[in-house]
Amino acid sequence: SDLRAVETCAEDAGFMRNADGQLTTRKARVQVVVFNAISKLQFNRRSHDKLLVVDGFFPDRAAVITGGRNISLDYYGINADGSEDLDAFRDLEILIRPDDSSDQEEYTVGKVSEIYNTLLFLHKGNRRIWPLEADDEFSEGKYDDVYISHRRRGQDSLATLKAFPEIKRRLDNMDRYLSEDFHETQVRLSHQLGNLTSKQVTTKVIENLELNPNSILYLIEKILDDAAARGVSSGSLHIVSPYLFSGQYYDEEGNLVYDGARETLEYLSQNPDFRIEVVTNSVMTSDNFFTQAIIDMDMAPRFLLTPEMQKAWLSGLEKGEFNPGLVESEEWQRLINHPQVFIYQTGGNDSVILGGDTQYGKLHAKFIYGNSGGFVGTSNFDYRSNLYNNELGFFFLGEGVRQELIEVFDYLKSTSYRWGTPEWLEMRRKVMESDSSKASPARKQRGIFKTIRGLGLEYLM
């Protein structure tokens, strides 16, 4: 296994130079695989991981980063010229370092993350990317210039990035950032590796979940079960996700075996001092109008509306959303102001999209926290994340990290409207009437949702 990961390093890698430019005996090496490369047998299982591990096996140097952010300017809030991109994705990640005093034999967060990364690299469906090599003596050196030009472009881009004033300021502060203000926290890595090989993923959800007791969803379920067993009946659960769904699963005979919204509402009715707060995208801030249609036409209504009101809401713009008899009724106001369920969507009527002066960006962060701990990772908790993707994250137990997430949640909530309120309905109407690219998908949400469900594509979203 380890041999496969280093099989060509000694032969193919170039010797490194030290800070003085002197040649050393160490070799640099970069290895790349296409994860679960498309084939006739496997085409829909992907790695949604975002993981950086540095010196994982050395406790005094190890660092681990994960979260929702992809490696792209769009996710870091800067334009190609270094100016601030106010319409960027709003994202979040965590930086974890092991205790400096950790023994080399301990399974530190760095070591566990390194092992996990190796498992990803060695996944049987991966396809190794090999460098171009000379076929004969006439093509010796033929590809050297290609790689040299790529390296030079990369070096130039890196130098440009480092020279941006804001980036330079942060790099100058990096030594302090990597050594101070950490919180003593217990963490546990969790993953959805079982999704890569599971069978009958939409009809055997419960059975597949139980096969991976270290999966994100399994551990969340166990944490909630443990809280119930301890008699915890008050508190709160806060969730941030750009594409949050609440699953409905059926067996092979078409019988409903799990309804996330129904089970949650039953729990809340039995525990009136418990509340759930969610921040997710709106038609204004989402970059995926398919998933947004499921959120607005299915997920939120199942939590907040009666079956009759759900049907009326889904019936059409004029009969539903634009109908004062529905959205201004006393029943509507009572239902959307649920005392235990709060669903907020980012955006506002002062947005630049609507002629205002405020940028709301695009929500992309994914985290959860409760009374004493939480989870930060890559899962959107939509169907694709729950059933098909491999996902990664860390559960944590500690007040310091929790307090930082509370600050982020409160900020996001301050830039949001509660689902179903007059302000939220006004924002949706204005988006539909605007000349923005968001207008048409917002107007067609009901048709989009009905098409997705009618074609059976919901579980692929």
N, C-alpha and C positions, 0 to 999 in steps of 0.2 A: 504493500500500500504506500508506505513512505517512499519506497524506491521509485514508484511510478511518478511521484510528484517531483523527483529530482533527477530523473533518468538521463536527461541530456544536459544538465547544468554544467558538469565538469568539462564536457567537450565543447559546448556551444557558447558558453558565457565568456565575456571579455573581462580581463583583469581590471580592478578598480584602482583609482588613484586616491591618495590621501589629500588633506587640505593643502599640502605644500606641492601637490602635483606629482608626487613620487609614486611610481608603480608599486602596488602591493600584491600579496599572494592571494587576495580575496577576489572572487568573481561576482560580477553583477548578473542578475538573471531576471527575466520577466517571462511568465508563462500565462497563456490565455486559453480559456475554453469557452465555447458557445454552450451555454447551459441547456441541457435537454433539447438538443438540436432537433428540428422538425424532421419527422420521418413518417412513413405510412402508418406506423403503429402508435405514435405518440406525438400529438400536436398541440395539446391544450394545457399542459402542465408546465409552469414556468417558475423561476425563482424571482420573487418580488423582494428579495433581501437587499438591504443596504447596510453593509458592514465593513468597517475598517479596523483591522487589528494590527498593531505595531508591537513587535518584540513580545509577543504574547507569553512566551515561556520564561521571561525574565521579569520577576515581580517589581524590581526597582525601575524598570524602563517601560513596562507594558502600558498600553493605552487602547481602549476599545470605544468605537463610536458607532451608534446605530440610531435609527429614527426614520422619519418619512422622506427625508430630502434626497433627491437624485443629484448627480454631479452635472450641473448645467447652470449657466448664468441665470436662467429663468428662476432657479430655485434659491439663488443667493442675493437677489434684489439689486443686481448691477447690470447695466447695459454694456455693450461691447466697448464703448468709449470710457467706461469707468463711472459714468453718472448713475445716480440712483434710479432703479426701476421700481416705481411705486405700484405697478400692477403685477408684481411678481407673486409667486406662490408663497403663502404664509406657512412656514414649516418649522419643525422642531426636531432636535436630536439630543441624545444624552452622551456625555463623555464619562467613561468609567475607568478608574485605575485601581489596581489591587493595593493592599496595604504593603508599604515598603518592607515591613518586617516579615512578610510571608515567607514560609519555607519553600525551597525549590521543589520539594516533594508534594506540596499542597496543590489541590486543584483550584487554582485562583481563577478569577474571571478572565484573565488574559489567556491562561492555558486552555480553559474550557472553550473560549471563543476561537482559539487557534485550531483546536481539534474539530470544532463544528465547521470552520471554514474549509478544513481539509476534506471533510465528508462531502461538502458541496462540490469541491473541486473534482473529487473522484467519483461523483455520481455517474452511474453506468450509461446514462443517456447523453452525457456531455461529448462534445466534439472538439478535439484539440486543434488549435490554430498553429500551424507550423510556418516558419519563415521560408521565403523563397530561396531556393538553392540552385547553384549552377548545375546544368545538365551534362556539360562536357567542357573540355579545355577552352573552347571558344567563347563560352559564356561565363568564364571565371570573372568575378568582379562585376558582372552585369547588373546585379541588383543592389550593389553597395551604394551607388548614388541615390537610389530610391529611398533606402533607409536613412541615409545621411540627410537627405532633404526633409524627410519626415521629422527626424530628430531636431533639425535646426528650426523648423517651424514650431515644434513643440517648445523648444528652448526660448524662442522669441516670444511666443504667447505667454509663457510663464513669466518671463522678464517684464512684459507689458502689464500682466496682472499684478505682479508684486510692486510695480511702480505706482499703481493707483493710490492716491493719498489715503483713502479709507482702509484699503488692504494693508498698506505699509504701516499705518498706525497700529493695526491689530497684530501684525507680525512682530513689530517692535515690542509688543506687550506679551508675546507668546510664552516666554519663560515663566513669567509670573502667573499667566493664565493656567498653565499646565501644572502648577505646583501649589496654588493657593485656592481657598474658598471651596474646597470639596466638602461634601457631607458624608459622614459615616453612615453607610447604608448597607443593608443586606440585599443582595440581588440574586436572581435566578434566571438563567437563560431558558427561553421556551421557543418552540419552533413548530412548524406544520409539515415536517418532512414526510409524514405519512400521506399527505395529499398527493405526493408525486407518484405513488404506486397504488392508491386505494381503488377499489372497484365499486361499481354501482353507486357512484358518489351522491346521487340525489335521492336514492331510495333506501340506502343503508347508512344514513348519516350518523345515527346513534352508535351502530356497531363499529363503524370506522373510527369514530371519535374515541371509543374505549380502547382501540388498539394502540393509541399513542398517549400514554398518561403524562407525557411532558408537553403536550400540545397546548397552545394558547387557550383555545376554547375549553379544553378539558380542565385546565387549572383554574380558569375563571369559574367554571361550574363548581369545582371542589371548594374554592374559596367561599362562594355564596352558600353552599351546603354547610360548610363548617360554621359560618356565621349564624345560620339558622339553628344549627345544633347547639350553639352556645347561647341561644336565646336572644341574639341581637335583633332588635325589632325597630330600632331608630337609627337615623344617620342619613347618609346620602351617597349617591354614586354619580360621578361626573364623567362624561364621555365626550371626546372631541374626535370627529372623523369626517373626512370630506364626502364619503359615500356610504353612510351608515344604513344598513338594512336590518330588519328583524325577521329572521328566517321563518318560513313555513315549509315543512317537509312532509312528503307523502310516501307511503310504502308502495310496493309493486302493484298492489290492488287498487291504488288510488285513495287509500284511507289516510286522513290527516294524522300524523304521529307526533308532530311537534309544531307549536305555534308560539314563537318567541314573544309576540305582543300579548297574547292571551295569558301566557304563564306569568309574564311580568306584572300584568294588571291584577291577576289573582293574588300574587305575592303582596302587591301594594295594598290591596283591599284588606288583607289580613294583618298588615303592618302599617297603619295609618300615619305613623311618625317617620316613615321612610320616604325619601323623594329621589327622583332621577332627573338630572339635568343634562341636556345634550346640546352641543354646538355643531352644526353641519353647514353645508353650502346652501345657497339659494339659487334661483334662476339667474341672479345677477352675478354671482361669484363662481359658479361651478364651471369647470372646463369639460364636463361630460354630461350632455343633456339626456342621455339614456338613463344613467343612474339617477340623475336629478328627478326625472319623471317617476321613477320607482319611489323615491323618497316622498315626493309631494302627492302622488296619487295612490300610494299604498302604505308605506311605512308610517308616516305621521297620522293619516286618517285612521289606521287600525288602532293606534294608541289613544286617539282623542275623540273620534266620532262614533256614533251608533251605526249599525249596519245600514239603516235607512238614510242617515245623513251621509254616509260614505257613498251610497248609490247616487244621491242627489249631487254631491260634490263632483263625482266622476262623470255625470251625465253630459256636461258640456259647459262652455263658458257662459252662455246666456242663461241657461237654466240653473247653473250651479254657481260658479265663482262670481259672476256679475249680477246675480239675482239677490236683491236686497232682502227678499222674503226668506232667503236661506242664511246669508252671511251677516245679516243684521238682526236676526231673530234672537230672542232670549235663550232659546235652546242652544244655538250656536255659541253664544257668548259663555254660557255655562260650561259647555263641553270643552272649548279650547282653553279655558282657564282652569284646567285640571289642577287640583291642589297638590298633586304629587308628581306630575309629569310636565316637564318644561322642555320644549324643543325650540331652540333658537337657530335662526339662519342668518349668516353674515350678509351684510349689505345695508344700504340706507337710501333714503329719498334725496340725500344731498350728494349722491355719487356723481362723478364726472360723466358717467354713462348717461345720466339724466340731466346733464347741464349744470351740475353742481361743482363743488371744488374738492370733494373728498374721494380718495382712492381706497378701495376695499380689497384689492388684490384677489387672490384665489386661495381658499383654505385648502391646505394639504397635510396638516399635522394630524397625528394619530396618538392619542394617549387617554388613559383612564386613571382616576384616583378615587379612593373611598375615604374611610375614616382614619386609616393609619398607613396605607400604602397605595400601590397602583401598578400601572403597566405603561411602558413606552416602547413602541416598536414600529413595524412596517405594515401591520394589518389594517385594512380599511373596515373590516368587519362587514363587508358585503359578501355576496354569494361567491364571487370568484376567490376572494381571500379565504373564506371559510372552507371551500370545497376543493379548489383546484390548485391554487398557488402554494408554493412554500413561502412561509412568512417567518419572521424572526422578531424577538423582542425580549425585554427584561422586565420581570416582575420585581418590585422593590418594596422594602419595608423600612420606612424612615421619614421623619417629619420634615427634614430640610428640603429634600427633593419634592415632597408633597407641597410644601409652601410655595416653591417656585412654580409648580404647575397650577396652583390656585391663582397665582398672579396672572399667568398666561390665560387661564380660563376666564377670569373676570374681565381681562382686557377684550378678549374675543366676544364675550357676551355684551360688552358695552358697545360693540360695533355691529350688533345684530338686532333683529326683531323676532318676537315670539311668533311661532307658526299660528296662522289663523286670525291674528289681530288686525284691526283696521289699518295700522301702519304697514304691516306686512302685505296685506291685500293691495294697498295703494302702491307699494313698491313693485309688485308683480304687474299691476295694470300699466304703470309707467314704463316698465321694461318692455312690455308687449307693444306699447304705442311708440317706442323709440325707434331710431334708425340704426340701433346697435345690432351686431351679429347675434346677440342674445334674444332679440325680439321674436323671430320666427319659432325657434325651439320652445320658447315660453308659451306662445299661443297654441302650439301643437302638442303640448305635454300629454293631454288625454289620449290623443291619437297615437302618440309614440308609445305610451304605456300599454294601451290595448293591443297594439301590434306586437310588442315584445312578449306580452303574455300569451297572445293568440298563437304565436309561432313557437312558443316554448323556449324562448331565448333568455328568460329571466335569470336562470341559474348561471348563465355565462357572463352576466354583467358584474 
